[in-house]
């Protein structure tokens, strides 16, 4: 019998929903550390979800000498959520587009 370790899906959905809600309140965008502070999530969790869902987030980077010096994260146009909205519904709407 093979078992997998990892987070329960409901926690991942909760984290992603918090990120979307946080960014929907900041139309100008935020950097990962600020998103994590406002959403009370680990910065690695925020970065993970931004990378896993490029259909939801726009990234704008200012390059430094060796790597990105600053990366601003914004919601893509049309990505909105209302308090109590189901994340699965949000993701399904964006898969269709």
Backbone as CSV, one residue per row, in Angstrom:
resi,resn,N_x,N_y,N_z,CA_x,CA_y,CA_z,C_x,C_y,C_z
1,UNK,0.841,-1.180,0.000,0.000,0.000,0.000,0.884,1.240,0.000
2,UNK,0.586,2.167,-0.899,1.374,3.389,-1.018,0.568,4.545,-0.425
3,UNK,1.215,5.280,0.455,0.575,6.468,1.007,1.414,7.676,0.657
4,UNK,0.782,8.802,0.556,1.501,10.030,0.246,1.404,10.974,1.427
5,UNK,2.458,11.706,1.606,2.481,12.706,2.656,2.211,14.064,2.016
6,UNK,1.768,14.974,2.807,1.545,16.308,2.285,0.399,16.966,2.999
7,UNK,0.130,18.144,2.564,-0.945,18.911,3.163,-2.286,18.427,2.665
8,UNK,-3.300,18.512,3.508,-4.648,18.221,3.019,-5.053,19.279,1.986
9,UNK,-5.791,18.871,0.986,-6.211,19.793,-0.068,-6.989,20.980,0.471
10,UNK,-7.798,20.787,1.502,-8.591,21.894,2.028,-7.698,23.004,2.555
11,UNK,-6.540,22.683,3.138,-5.618,23.702,3.624,-5.006,24.463,2.460
12,UNK,-4.630,23.739,1.388,-4.095,24.415,0.209,-5.123,25.371,-0.374
13,UNK,-6.371,24.934,-0.468,-7.417,25.797,-0.996,-7.628,27.012,-0.107
14,UNK,-7.554,26.820,1.197,-7.715,27.927,2.127,-6.595,28.947,1.928
15,UNK,-5.361,28.478,1.780,-4.218,29.373,1.574,-4.359,30.145,0.266
16,UNK,-4.718,29.461,-0.798,-4.877,30.125,-2.087,-5.995,31.155,-2.030
17,UNK,-7.090,30.828,-1.368,-8.186,31.772,-1.241,-7.749,33.012,-0.453
18,UNK,-6.948,32.828,0.602,-6.436,33.962,1.371,-5.543,34.863,0.512
19,UNK,-4.726,34.257,-0.327,-3.858,35.038,-1.217,-4.697,35.849,-2.196
20,UNK,-5.710,35.223,-2.780,-6.585,35.922,-3.726,-7.316,37.068,-3.033
21,UNK,-7.842,36.815,-1.847,-8.533,37.873,-1.103,-7.595,39.023,-0.762
22,UNK,-6.375,38.714,-0.361,-5.398,39.750,-0.018,-5.065,40.595,-1.234
23,UNK,-4.824,39.960,-2.365,-4.495,40.707,-3.578,-5.692,41.470,-4.132
24,UNK,-6.896,40.976,-3.903,-8.072,41.702,-4.401,-8.270,43.008,-3.649
25,UNK,-7.698,43.109,-2.457,-7.775,44.348,-1.678,-6.625,45.298,-2.000
26,UNK,-5.692,44.876,-2.812,-4.537,45.696,-3.191,-4.408,45.673,-4.708
27,UNK,-5.166,46.489,-5.381,-5.207,46.477,-6.841,-3.858,46.787,-7.477
28,UNK,-2.990,47.530,-6.772,-1.679,47.891,-7.317,-0.687,46.741,-7.257
29,UNK,-1.040,45.681,-6.519,-0.175,44.514,-6.377,0.668,44.591,-5.112
30,UNK,1.238,43.478,-4.740,2.066,43.381,-3.540,3.226,42.440,-3.816
31,UNK,4.273,42.530,-3.030,5.366,41.577,-3.124,5.070,40.411,-2.184
32,UNK,5.753,39.323,-2.364,5.429,38.080,-1.648,5.473,38.253,-0.137
33,UNK,6.468,38.950,0.375,6.569,39.124,1.832,5.373,39.901,2.391
34,UNK,4.892,40.873,1.645,3.736,41.646,2.113,2.453,40.826,2.030
35,UNK,2.312,40.021,0.988,1.149,39.129,0.895,1.151,38.172,2.087
36,UNK,2.320,37.600,2.377,2.391,36.639,3.479,2.088,37.306,4.821
37,UNK,2.530,38.543,5.004,2.249,39.252,6.249,0.760,39.524,6.402
38,UNK,0.133,40.030,5.337,-1.290,40.368,5.411,-2.176,39.128,5.524
39,UNK,-1.809,38.064,4.845,-2.622,36.836,4.854,-2.242,35.905,6.006
40,UNK,-1.174,36.259,6.735,-0.674,35.431,7.844,-0.314,34.022,7.354
41,UNK,0.427,33.987,6.240,0.912,32.736,5.659,2.436,32.787,5.555
42,UNK,3.052,31.622,5.474,4.483,31.547,5.272,4.808,32.065,3.864
43,UNK,5.887,32.848,3.698,6.242,33.342,2.359,6.460,32.219,1.338
44,UNK,6.968,31.067,1.787,7.153,29.941,0.864,5.814,29.415,0.350
45,UNK,4.789,29.460,1.200,3.446,29.037,0.786,2.912,29.974,-0.285
46,UNK,3.109,31.269,-0.089,2.650,32.261,-1.073,3.370,32.051,-2.401
47,UNK,4.693,31.920,-2.357,5.468,31.722,-3.583,5.056,30.438,-4.300
48,UNK,4.804,29.389,-3.543,4.368,28.112,-4.119,3.068,28.291,-4.906
49,UNK,2.077,28.936,-4.301,0.781,29.092,-4.969,0.873,30.019,-6.176
50,UNK,1.705,31.038,-6.111,1.887,31.932,-7.263,2.487,31.145,-8.431
51,UNK,3.456,30.283,-8.143,4.071,29.457,-9.202,3.117,28.387,-9.718
52,UNK,2.288,27.811,-8.833,1.394,26.723,-9.226,0.175,27.200,-10.021
53,UNK,-0.179,28.458,-9.900,-1.390,28.980,-10.551,-1.085,30.221,-11.397
54,UNK,-0.287,30.066,-12.458,0.036,31.235,-13.292,-1.194,31.805,-14.014
55,UNK,-2.265,31.017,-14.078,-3.497,31.522,-14.714,-4.203,32.562,-13.841
56,UNK,-3.818,32.658,-12.585,-4.468,33.600,-11.654,-3.632,34.830,-11.354
57,UNK,-2.310,34.735,-11.500,-1.421,35.804,-11.036,-0.515,36.327,-12.133
58,UNK,-0.284,37.656,-12.127,0.709,38.303,-12.974,1.909,38.630,-12.110
59,UNK,3.099,38.370,-12.624,4.332,38.715,-11.920,5.079,39.743,-12.741
60,UNK,5.518,40.823,-12.086,6.332,41.845,-12.731,7.613,41.970,-11.926
61,UNK,8.743,41.711,-12.571,10.024,41.693,-11.859,10.910,42.852,-12.281
62,UNK,11.678,43.354,-11.316,12.746,44.303,-11.574,14.028,43.518,-11.353
63,UNK,14.801,43.370,-12.403,15.988,42.520,-12.341,17.148,43.219,-11.655
64,UNK,17.827,42.441,-10.829,19.062,42.878,-10.205,20.228,42.320,-10.990
65,UNK,21.457,42.452,-10.465,22.622,41.968,-11.205,22.626,40.448,-11.435
66,UNK,22.131,39.671,-10.476,22.169,38.221,-10.624,20.804,37.564,-10.637
67,UNK,19.830,38.151,-9.973,18.484,37.582,-9.926,17.485,38.711,-9.787
68,UNK,16.212,38.351,-9.797,15.168,39.377,-9.667,15.322,40.084,-8.330
69,UNK,15.410,41.397,-8.384,15.582,42.204,-7.186,14.250,42.374,-6.464
70,UNK,13.188,42.455,-7.245,11.874,42.745,-6.693,10.837,42.146,-7.622
71,UNK,9.859,41.445,-7.076,8.785,40.870,-7.886,7.448,41.298,-7.313
72,UNK,6.681,41.981,-8.125,5.355,42.434,-7.748,4.335,41.430,-8.260
73,UNK,3.416,41.018,-7.390,2.390,40.044,-7.745,1.048,40.757,-7.811
74,UNK,0.328,40.538,-8.901,-1.019,41.094,-9.070,-1.957,39.987,-9.512
75,UNK,-3.234,40.190,-9.255,-4.237,39.283,-9.814,-4.409,39.603,-11.283
76,UNK,-4.581,38.587,-12.091,-4.864,38.824,-13.509,-6.245,39.455,-13.634
77,UNK,-6.464,40.237,-14.677,-7.776,40.861,-14.862,-8.879,39.807,-14.885
78,UNK,-9.949,40.085,-14.193,-11.086,39.184,-14.149,-11.053,38.199,-12.997
79,UNK,-9.926,38.119,-12.287,-9.847,37.214,-11.138,-10.333,37.980,-9.915
80,UNK,-11.490,37.619,-9.462,-12.024,38.240,-8.250,-12.670,37.166,-7.404
81,UNK,-12.795,37.451,-6.161,-13.483,36.535,-5.274,-14.259,37.352,-4.259
82,UNK,-15.320,36.797,-3.813,-16.140,37.440,-2.791,-16.009,36.626,-1.517
83,UNK,-16.142,37.270,-0.356,-16.081,36.476,0.874,-17.095,35.333,0.808
84,UNK,-16.624,34.130,1.088,-17.494,32.969,1.072,-17.553,32.261,-0.275
85,UNK,-16.918,32.839,-1.308,-16.922,32.195,-2.619,-16.069,30.933,-2.564
86,UNK,-16.489,29.924,-3.273,-15.736,28.680,-3.302,-14.570,28.790,-4.274
87,UNK,-13.408,28.416,-3.820,-12.219,28.486,-4.651,-12.348,27.592,-5.877
88,UNK,-12.960,26.441,-5.727,-13.110,25.535,-6.867,-13.898,26.207,-7.990
89,UNK,-14.880,27.019,-7.629,-15.655,27.738,-8.636,-14.777,28.768,-9.341
90,UNK,-13.944,29.467,-8.588,-13.037,30.461,-9.174,-12.086,29.788,-10.156
91,UNK,-11.499,28.668,-9.744,-10.548,27.975,-10.619,-11.236,27.418,-11.856
92,UNK,-12.442,26.885,-11.718,-13.165,26.360,-12.886,-13.472,27.464,-13.877
93,UNK,-13.846,28.642,-13.387,-14.134,29.762,-14.281,-12.909,30.139,-15.103
94,UNK,-11.734,30.064,-14.503,-10.517,30.444,-15.212,-9.969,29.338,-16.101
95,UNK,-10.347,28.106,-15.859,-9.952,27.015,-16.749,-10.706,27.106,-18.061
96,UNK,-11.926,27.618,-18.021,-12.764,27.721,-19.213,-12.238,28.794,-20.146
97,UNK,-11.709,29.882,-19.597,-11.267,31.029,-20.416,-10.045,30.749,-21.210
